[in-house]
Amino acid sequence: MDSDLINGAEWGNFEFKSVQEKDFGAVLTHLRDSFYKDEPTQIVMGMTEDRANDLDDRIRTFLVNGMSFMAICKVTRKIAGVVVMEDCFKDKKYPVLTPTSPITPKVRHFFTILEDSVNIFEKYGVEKYAAIFILSVHQDFRGCGLATEMFRRAVQVLKLMSYSIIECTFSNPFSRRIGEKFGFIEVSRTKYVDAKDAQGNFFMLHAKPDQFVNMTILDLRETQ
């Protein structure tokens, strides 16, 4: 990613840097220490080493596109936050990943149903769109506005890359509020308690009745 908003940019005690292949290990370690531990879906389903490995494998397929970036603490040199983004276009071929955890196919099916409920290409008349897949800030750096700043930069970078539609699926109420602040509009929603696997069995029985995941869209054509 070649953008003045990311590489070489600074904000407070942080500097931003695009994620390169040599950073993949450190980025995945950051996600294991933060996102994997407190993302609501993982909390409801429980986190195991096999599940973490499956998440690593999937996220690695997104990192290779060069669109993701991270915030580095200038004092500790620790990764403070990560944004993982995906480029989506018609007929895109995704790698076939073999899960090692029995949880993974169930969760994947749950999110696939949500994603398939809205055909973004047809609804918005586009050939491509971008997805903000993960917004993660380590526990040590929360409360200073970093998540909001990283989200802002993600939107601006995608706009500069000529994406007119940005999709973001939220499960975390805090991240959802950030999305709403930037104008993301809900287009689909499903509750955890209604989640069914491919065999039609409910599998998030320990979820709270008010927990949900929603797909949201920011149409940048409406902000120009």
WOQUICOR-V884633 format. One record per residue. N is the residue number from 0. RES is the residue in three letters. SS is DSSP state (H for helix, E for strand, - for the rest). OMEGA is omega in radians with two decimals (999 if undefined). NEAR is the number of other ideal C-beta (glycine too) atoms within 8 Angstrom. Layout:
n={N;N}
res={RES;RES}
ss={SS;SS}
omega={OMEGA;OMEGA}
near={NEAR;NEAR}
//
This chain:
n={0;1;2;3;4;5;6;7;8;9;10;11;12;13;14;15;16;17;18;19;20;21;22;23;24;25;26;27;28;29;30;31;32;33;34;35;36;37;38;39;40;41;42;43;44;45;46;47;48;49;50;51;52;53;54;55;56;57;58;59;60;61;62;63;64;65;66;67;68;69;70;71;72;73;74;75;76;77;78;79;80;81;82;83;84;85;86;87;88;89;90;91;92;93;94;95;96;97;98;99;100;101;102;103;104;105;106;107;108;109;110;111;112;113;114;115;116;117;118;119;120;121;122;123;124;125;126;127;128;129;130;131;132;133;134;135;136;137;138;139;140;141;142;143;144;145;146;147;148;149;150;151;152;153;154;155;156;157;158;159;160;161;162;163;164;165;166;167;168;169;170;171;172;173;174;175;176;177;178;179;180;181;182;183;184;185;186;187;188;189;190;191;192;193;194;195;196;197;198;199;200;201;202;203;204;205;206;207;208;209;210;211;212;213;214;215;216;217;218;219;220;221;222;223}
res={MET;ASP;SER;ASP;LEU;ILE;ASN;GLY;ALA;GLU;TRP;GLY;ASN;PHE;GLU;PHE;LYS;SER;VAL;GLN;GLU;LYS;ASP;PHE;GLY;ALA;VAL;LEU;THR;HIS;LEU;ARG;ASP;SER;PHE;TYR;LYS;ASP;GLU;PRO;THR;GLN;ILE;VAL;MET;GLY;MET;THR;GLU;ASP;ARG;ALA;ASN;ASP;LEU;ASP;ASP;ARG;ILE;ARG;THR;PHE;LEU;VAL;ASN;GLY;MET;SER;PHE;MET;ALA;ILE;CYS;LYS;VAL;THR;ARG;LYS;ILE;ALA;GLY;VAL;VAL;VAL;MET;GLU;ASP;CYS;PHE;LYS;ASP;LYS;LYS;TYR;PRO;VAL;LEU;THR;PRO;THR;SER;PRO;ILE;THR;PRO;LYS;VAL;ARG;HIS;PHE;PHE;THR;ILE;LEU;GLU;ASP;SER;VAL;ASN;ILE;PHE;GLU;LYS;TYR;GLY;VAL;GLU;LYS;TYR;ALA;ALA;ILE;PHE;ILE;LEU;SER;VAL;HIS;GLN;ASP;PHE;ARG;GLY;CYS;GLY;LEU;ALA;THR;GLU;MET;PHE;ARG;ARG;ALA;VAL;GLN;VAL;LEU;LYS;LEU;MET;SER;TYR;SER;ILE;ILE;GLU;CYS;THR;PHE;SER;ASN;PRO;PHE;SER;ARG;ARG;ILE;GLY;GLU;LYS;PHE;GLY;PHE;ILE;GLU;VAL;SER;ARG;THR;LYS;TYR;VAL;ASP;ALA;LYS;ASP;ALA;GLN;GLY;ASN;PHE;PHE;MET;LEU;HIS;ALA;LYS;PRO;ASP;GLN;PHE;VAL;ASN;MET;THR;ILE;LEU;ASP;LEU;ARG;GLU;THR;GLN}
ss={-;-;-;-;-;-;-;-;-;E;E;-;-;E;E;E;E;E;-;-;H;H;H;H;H;H;H;H;H;H;H;H;H;-;H;H;H;H;-;H;H;H;H;H;H;-;-;-;H;H;H;H;H;H;H;H;H;H;H;H;H;H;H;-;-;-;-;-;E;E;E;E;E;-;-;-;-;-;E;E;E;E;E;E;E;E;E;E;E;-;-;-;-;-;-;-;-;-;-;-;-;H;H;H;H;H;H;H;H;H;H;H;H;H;H;H;-;-;-;H;H;H;H;H;-;-;-;E;E;E;E;E;E;E;E;E;E;-;H;H;H;-;-;-;-;H;H;H;H;H;H;H;H;H;H;H;H;H;H;H;-;-;-;-;E;E;E;E;E;E;-;-;H;H;H;H;H;H;H;H;H;-;-;-;E;E;E;E;E;E;E;H;H;H;-;E;-;-;-;-;-;E;-;-;-;-;-;-;-;-;-;E;E;E;E;E;E;E;E;H;H;H;-;-}
omega={-3.12;-3.10;3.09;3.10;-3.06;-3.03;-3.13;-3.13;3.12;3.09;-3.10;-3.13;-3.04;2.98;-3.05;-3.07;3.07;-3.14;3.08;-3.06;-3.13;-3.14;-3.00;-3.12;-3.13;3.12;3.13;3.06;3.07;-3.10;3.09;-3.11;-3.05;-3.03;-3.11;-3.07;-2.99;3.01;-3.00;3.14;-3.13;3.11;-3.12;-3.04;-3.09;-3.10;3.06;3.12;3.11;3.13;3.11;3.10;3.11;3.10;3.09;-3.09;-3.12;-3.11;3.12;3.12;3.09;-3.08;-3.05;-3.11;3.07;-3.09;-3.04;3.13;-3.08;3.04;-3.14;3.05;-3.08;-3.11;-3.06;-3.04;3.12;3.04;-3.11;-3.11;-3.14;2.96;3.10;-3.11;-3.08;3.00;-3.07;3.08;-3.07;3.07;3.09;3.14;-3.14;3.10;3.08;-3.11;3.12;-3.09;3.06;3.12;3.08;3.12;-2.99;3.14;3.14;-3.14;3.14;3.12;3.13;-3.12;3.09;3.10;3.11;-3.12;-3.10;-3.13;3.11;3.05;-3.03;-3.12;-3.12;-3.07;-3.06;3.06;-3.11;3.08;-3.14;2.98;3.12;3.09;2.96;-2.96;-3.11;2.92;-3.04;3.03;-3.14;-3.09;-3.09;-3.03;3.13;3.08;-3.12;3.12;-3.08;-3.13;3.13;-3.13;3.12;3.11;3.12;-3.14;3.11;3.14;-3.12;3.11;-3.14;3.07;3.11;3.12;3.04;2.97;3.10;-3.14;3.06;3.11;3.06;3.10;-3.05;2.98;-3.11;-3.12;-3.14;3.12;3.13;3.12;3.08;3.12;3.12;3.14;-3.11;3.02;3.09;-3.07;3.13;3.09;3.11;-3.11;3.03;3.14;3.09;-3.07;3.12;-3.07;3.09;3.06;-3.08;3.11;3.10;-3.12;3.05;-3.07;3.06;-3.02;-3.11;3.14;3.06;-3.08;-3.08;3.12;-3.13;3.04;3.10;3.06;-3.12;-3.10;2.93;3.11;-3.07;3.09;-3.13;-3.12;-3.10;999}
near={10;4;9;6;9;13;10;7;10;8;9;6;5;14;10;16;10;11;12;6;6;4;10;10;6;8;14;11;9;14;15;11;8;12;12;11;9;9;10;10;10;13;9;11;11;8;9;8;5;8;14;11;10;14;10;11;9;9;13;10;10;13;12;7;9;8;11;15;16;15;16;12;12;8;5;4;6;8;13;13;15;15;15;12;14;10;8;10;8;6;4;6;3;5;4;4;8;4;9;7;10;6;11;11;10;13;10;9;11;14;10;8;9;12;9;7;8;9;6;12;10;6;8;11;5;9;5;9;14;15;11;15;8;10;12;12;13;13;7;6;12;9;3;6;6;15;13;9;9;15;15;9;14;13;12;9;13;13;9;8;8;5;11;9;13;14;13;11;12;11;9;9;6;7;12;11;8;12;13;8;7;10;7;11;8;8;8;9;8;13;11;14;11;7;13;10;11;6;5;5;6;8;8;11;6;4;11;6;6;5;10;9;13;11;15;14;12;14;10;12;6;5;7;4}
//
